[in-house]
Amino acid sequence: MSDLPSPQDATEAALFSECWDAVLSYADLCTAGSTAAAELAREAFAQGIRELRAAESASVRGTGRRSSRLPRIPLLLTAVRTTAAAWERDGQGHKLDPDLRLWLHSDEAARYTGPPLERPVALRGLRDLQQADAELLWLAEAEALPLPLVARRLGLDPAATADELDQVGRLFRDRCHRNHIDSPMDAECRSYARLLDAVTRSPAAETPEDLSRHLATCRQCAEAAACLRLHGGTLPGALAGGVIGWGGLAYLERRRRAAEARLGAGHPDRAGLDGDDPADGRPRARVTRHGPMAAAVLVSLLALAVSLMPFGESGEPATVVPDTDRGGPAAAPAPSLPPVGTAPSGGATPGSPEPSAARRTPSSAPPSRTPDPIPEPDPEPQGTASATAEPGAGVSGGRPACLVDYGVVNQWPDGFQADVTVTTRHALDSWRVGFTLPDGRRITQMWDATAHQDGTRVTAAAAGYNARVAAGGRLVFGFIATRQGTDVQASDFTLNGRTCEAA
């Protein structure tokens, strides 16, 4: 099994933190157990990082421009699929999901490695975009991240990100249309190409009945329609199916649930996740409920989903949430993931890929994960509450200042992953959560907060972008820690020095 490479600089350290969960999530779909998932993820991650480094250092002769490649996360997900194919060839197929093994031997899988003009339109369209544009499209559409968070990761102006995403979407549509025209197709498909372009430009355009029938039976044109109709809610599925292939739709659902779990209620970036009108002003994409063309596209995509979705032994689609028999949620990393702290200080902010100079804004992006913590005393009472604390709050006989929900997401022989959700009675302008871990447990990574540890006592401080919490709101963070025994429970939780009770 390949060892993970060490980050070469702060930019790669941020990349490792951002991409590992995505790689492991897809690897878990592709394998028959959590152990095999971790092994596949590590091998594919190492291969993908080597490809990224080679692409970053390579340039087109005479121009100095970077060679065309996929965005970072899609490239690493592709590495998972190609590594799984290598396992099948090398006699390790028993570690893979049985339906993936069948798919790897099908004509559908051959499309991803065959002649370029025969590969999925979405894959070719994403490759044709500038790297920064492709990263924006993938993070916003496939990874289901809110635009404020995407803006911070890519160093964009939050106020202009929605407009920029709209422009990128139109560029992607144009590339996909051109690639569809260039694809080998029969006379019937070619006769519908111009009409397909016209009716997908506007949600109000009526679709001729003959085109609807054609889309219901032609996968190639249905895939193109999903890419061309930006307002129909089919773009995420088109991206995942075109880039990943098998299991693409299940991967989308996992990433959506992971994004919602990571943000949680009360998070500033959650605006728009629970309603139809996000804070950035972009209405949430909805699947069109009427129109013959939309119905035809959906029928074709659902038929395609049968070949992309993993299935269990009973023939029913496998749930996208891993069950307890497979080692817990797929976001749980393997124990030997190199700590982000190996990156030099003063570099790029973790969780924010290196943007082009033209796109960078003066605002700093918050880290998605923190470096290895530096031992520090626990000065918990810092932070202010905009509401006056009531007498007896947090002491015996009084109402608690906060409620805490601590959960172990996953664990392995020498480490574990946990999430912490704290509900506060008072509005906060800043916060510090203190808690005690069993002896011999040490935090190695923390996200959505900054970790300090002194012996068994840990303090998690607000990350800046999530410092303000409304009264009755929740603050959420997670961490990875090493362990030397079986006890992984935390205790003695406090919020800004006040005692918390279990939820």
SVG drawing of the C-alpha trace seen along z (x, -y; Angstrom):
<svg xmlns="http://www.w3.org/2000/svg" viewBox="-46 -44 55 56">
<polyline fill="none" stroke="black" stroke-width="0.4" points="0.0,0.0 1.4,-3.4 2.3,-5.8 0.8,-9.3 3.2,-12.0 4.2,-14.8 3.0,-18.3 5.7,-20.3 4.4,-23.7 1.4,-25.5 -0.6,-25.3 -0.3,-21.6 -1.1,-21.3 -4.3,-23.1 -5.0,-20.9 -4.5,-17.7 -7.0,-19.0 -9.6,-19.9 -9.4,-16.8 -8.9,-13.9 -12.4,-13.6 -13.7,-13.7 -11.3,-10.9 -12.2,-8.7 -15.9,-9.3 -15.7,-8.0 -13.3,-5.2 -15.8,-4.0 -18.4,-3.7 -16.0,-1.7 -15.0,0.9 -16.4,3.8 -15.3,2.6 -13.8,-0.3 -10.3,1.3 -10.3,1.6 -11.7,-1.9 -8.8,-3.4 -6.3,-1.4 -7.8,-2.5 -8.1,-6.1 -4.4,-6.3 -3.1,-4.7 -5.3,-6.8 -4.5,-10.0 -0.8,-9.4 -1.2,-8.8 -3.4,-11.9 -0.9,-14.1 1.9,-12.9 -0.3,-13.8 -1.1,-17.2 2.5,-18.0 3.5,-16.9 0.7,-19.1 1.7,-22.1 5.3,-21.9 4.5,-21.1 3.9,-23.9 3.0,-24.0 6.2,-24.6 6.6,-28.1 3.6,-29.6 4.4,-29.0 0.8,-28.1 -0.2,-25.2 -1.3,-22.1 -5.1,-21.4 -6.2,-19.2 -9.2,-18.6 -9.6,-20.6 -8.0,-19.2 -10.9,-17.2 -12.1,-15.7 -8.6,-14.7 -8.2,-12.9 -11.6,-11.2 -10.5,-10.0 -7.4,-8.6 -9.7,-6.5 -11.5,-5.1 -8.3,-4.3 -6.7,-2.7 -9.8,-0.6 -9.4,0.5 -5.8,1.4 -6.9,3.5 -9.3,5.4 -6.5,6.1 -4.0,7.1 -6.2,9.7 -7.4,7.5 -11.0,7.1 -12.4,9.0 -11.8,5.8 -14.1,3.8 -17.9,3.4 -19.2,6.2 -21.3,3.8 -18.2,1.6 -16.3,4.7 -19.1,5.3 -19.0,1.7 -15.2,1.7 -15.7,4.4 -18.5,2.6 -18.5,0.4 -19.6,-2.5 -16.3,-2.4 -14.4,-2.3 -15.7,-5.7 -13.5,-7.3 -10.3,-5.9 -11.2,-5.7 -10.8,-8.3 -11.1,-11.9 -14.0,-12.8 -16.0,-9.8 -15.6,-10.7 -18.5,-12.3 -19.3,-15.9 -19.1,-17.1 -15.6,-15.7 -14.4,-17.4 -16.2,-20.7 -14.6,-20.9 -11.2,-20.3 -11.6,-23.1 -12.2,-25.7 -9.4,-27.7 -8.3,-26.1 -9.8,-28.8 -13.1,-28.7 -13.3,-24.9 -12.5,-24.9 -15.3,-27.4 -17.8,-25.3 -17.0,-22.0 -16.9,-23.4 -20.2,-25.2 -22.2,-22.6 -20.7,-19.1 -19.4,-19.7 -22.5,-21.6 -20.5,-24.3 -22.2,-27.7 -20.9,-30.5 -19.4,-32.5 -17.3,-29.5 -16.3,-28.9 -15.2,-32.5 -13.0,-32.2 -11.4,-29.0 -10.6,-30.5 -9.8,-34.0 -12.7,-35.6 -14.7,-38.7 -17.8,-37.3 -20.0,-40.0 -19.1,-39.1 -18.9,-35.3 -22.5,-34.6 -22.1,-36.7 -18.8,-35.0 -20.3,-31.5 -23.1,-32.5 -20.4,-33.5 -18.5,-30.3 -21.7,-28.3 -22.3,-29.9 -18.7,-29.2 -19.1,-25.6 -22.3,-25.4 -20.6,-26.8 -17.7,-24.3 -20.1,-21.4 -22.2,-22.5 -19.1,-22.6 -17.9,-19.3 -21.3,-17.7 -21.2,-19.0 -17.7,-17.6 -18.6,-14.1 -19.2,-11.2 -22.9,-10.9 -25.4,-9.4 -27.6,-11.5 -30.6,-11.7 -28.5,-13.0 -26.8,-15.6 -30.2,-16.7 -31.3,-17.6 -28.0,-19.3 -29.0,-22.9 -32.5,-22.5 -31.2,-21.1 -29.0,-24.1 -31.9,-26.5 -34.5,-24.9 -32.0,-24.6 -31.1,-28.3 -34.4,-29.4 -36.5,-27.7 -39.6,-29.0 -38.7,-27.5 -41.1,-24.8 -39.7,-21.5 -40.9,-19.8 -42.4,-16.4 -40.0,-14.6 -37.0,-16.0 -38.5,-14.8 -38.8,-11.3 -35.3,-11.4 -33.9,-12.5 -35.8,-9.7 -33.9,-7.1 -30.5,-8.7 -28.1,-8.8 -25.5,-10.8 -27.9,-13.7 -29.5,-13.4 -26.1,-13.9 -25.5,-16.9 -28.9,-18.3 -28.1,-18.0 -25.0,-20.1 -26.7,-22.7 -29.7,-23.3 -28.1,-25.3 -31.5,-26.2 -32.9,-22.7 -30.9,-21.4 -29.2,-18.7 -25.8,-20.2 -24.4,-18.6 -25.4,-15.1 -24.0,-15.8 -20.6,-16.9 -20.4,-13.9 -21.5,-11.4 -19.2,-12.8 -16.1,-13.0 -16.5,-10.2 -18.7,-7.7 -19.8,-4.8 -21.3,-6.0 -21.4,-9.6 -24.9,-10.3 -24.3,-8.6 -21.1,-10.6 -23.1,-13.8 -25.5,-12.9 -22.7,-12.1 -21.1,-15.4 -24.3,-17.3 -25.0,-15.7 -21.4,-16.2 -21.6,-19.9 -24.8,-20.3 -23.4,-18.4 -20.2,-20.4 -21.9,-23.8 -24.8,-23.0 -27.5,-25.5 -26.3,-29.0 -23.2,-28.8 -22.9,-32.0 -22.4,-30.0 -25.6,-28.0 -27.7,-30.8 -29.6,-29.4 -29.3,-25.7 -32.6,-25.6 -34.6,-27.9 -35.1,-28.7 -33.4,-32.1 -29.8,-31.9 -28.1,-34.9 -26.0,-35.4 -29.2,-36.0 -28.9,-33.0 -32.1,-30.9 -31.5,-27.2 -31.7,-25.1 -34.8,-23.1 -35.7,-20.2 -38.1,-21.4 -41.5,-20.0 -43.1,-20.5 -42.2,-20.5 -41.8,-17.5 -38.0,-18.1 -37.3,-18.1 -39.2,-14.9 -37.3,-13.3 -33.9,-14.4 -34.8,-13.1 -36.0,-9.8 -32.7,-9.3 -30.6,-10.5 -32.5,-8.1 -31.7,-5.3 -28.1,-6.3 -28.1,-6.4 -28.8,-2.7 -25.4,-2.1 -23.7,-4.8 -25.3,-3.9 -23.7,-1.2 -26.1,1.7 -26.2,4.2 -26.5,7.9 -30.3,7.7 -30.3,5.6 -31.6,2.5 -29.6,-0.8 -27.2,-1.0 -27.8,-3.8 -25.5,-6.7 -24.8,-6.8 -22.4,-4.0 -23.8,-1.6 -22.1,-0.5 -20.8,2.6 -18.5,0.6 -16.8,-1.3 -18.9,-4.5 -19.2,-7.6 -16.9,-7.8 -15.5,-11.1 -13.4,-9.4 -9.8,-9.6 -7.2,-6.9 -4.8,-7.2 -1.7,-7.9 -3.0,-11.0 -0.1,-13.4 -0.8,-16.3 -1.4,-19.7 1.1,-21.1 3.9,-20.0 3.4,-23.0 5.6,-26.1 3.9,-28.9 3.1,-32.1 2.1,-30.3 -1.3,-30.1 -4.2,-29.9 -5.3,-26.2 -8.5,-25.4 -7.9,-28.0 -6.3,-26.8 -3.8,-29.1 -5.9,-31.5 -4.7,-33.4 -3.4,-36.9 -6.3,-38.5 -8.9,-36.7 -7.3,-37.2 -8.9,-39.6 -7.4,-41.3 -9.7,-39.3 -8.1,-36.3 -9.7,-32.9 -10.4,-30.9 -8.6,-27.6 -10.7,-24.5 -8.3,-22.6 -5.6,-23.8 -2.0,-22.8 -0.8,-20.5 -1.7,-22.4 0.9,-24.1 0.5,-23.3 -1.0,-26.3 -2.8,-26.9 -6.5,-27.0 -7.6,-30.6 -11.2,-29.8 -13.1,-32.9 -12.1,-34.9 -14.9,-35.8 -17.8,-38.0 -21.5,-37.3 -23.8,-40.0 -26.5,-38.9 -25.9,-39.2 -25.4,-35.9 -28.2,-35.0 -27.4,-34.2 -26.6,-30.6 -25.8,-29.9 -23.4,-27.1 -23.3,-26.3 -24.9,-23.7 -28.6,-24.4 -28.8,-26.9 -29.7,-26.6 -26.6,-25.5 -25.0,-28.1 -24.9,-25.6 -25.7,-22.1 -23.1,-20.0 -23.5,-17.1 -20.2,-15.1 -20.0,-12.3 -17.3,-9.9 -17.7,-9.7 -15.1,-7.0 -12.1,-5.3 -9.2,-3.1 -6.4,-1.4 -4.4,-4.5 -6.8,-7.4 -10.4,-8.6 -12.5,-11.4 -15.2,-13.3 -17.6,-16.2 -18.7,-18.7 -22.0,-20.7 -22.6,-23.3 -25.9,-25.1 -25.5,-28.4 -28.2,-30.2 -26.6,-33.6 -25.6,-35.4 -21.8,-35.3 -19.4,-37.7 -16.6,-35.1 -16.3,-31.7 -13.8,-29.2 -14.9,-25.7 -12.9,-23.7 -13.0,-20.0 -10.9,-17.2 -9.7,-14.1 -8.5,-10.9 -4.8,-10.8 -2.7,-9.9 -5.1,-11.5 -3.7,-14.3 -5.4,-16.5 -3.7,-16.4 -6.2,-18.3 -9.2,-20.5 -11.6,-22.2 -13.9,-25.2 -11.9,-26.1 -8.3,-26.6 -7.0,-24.0 -4.7,-24.4 -3.9,-21.5 -2.2,-21.5 -2.0,-17.9 -5.5,-16.5 -7.2,-19.9 -8.2,-21.1 -9.4,-24.6 -11.2,-25.1 -11.4,-28.8 -13.6,-30.3 -12.1,-30.4 -13.1,-34.0 -15.7,-33.5 -17.9,-31.6 -17.2,-33.6 -20.6,-35.2 -23.4,-32.9 -27.0,-34.0 -28.8,-33.2 -30.0,-29.6 -27.7,-29.0 -25.2,-26.3 -21.5,-26.2 -20.0,-23.1 -16.4,-21.9 -14.6,-18.6 -11.2,-17.1 -8.9,-14.1 -6.9,-12.8 -4.5,-10.0 -5.2,-7.5 -3.4,-4.8 -6.4,-3.0 -10.1,-2.4 -11.5,-5.4 -12.3,-8.2 -14.9,-10.2 -14.4,-13.8 -15.7,-15.4 -15.9,-18.6 -17.1,-20.9 -17.2,-24.6 -18.2,-27.6 -16.2,-30.8 -15.6,-29.4 -19.2,-28.4 -20.1,-24.8 -22.0,-22.9 -24.3,-20.0 -24.8,-17.0 -27.6,-17.6"/>
</svg>
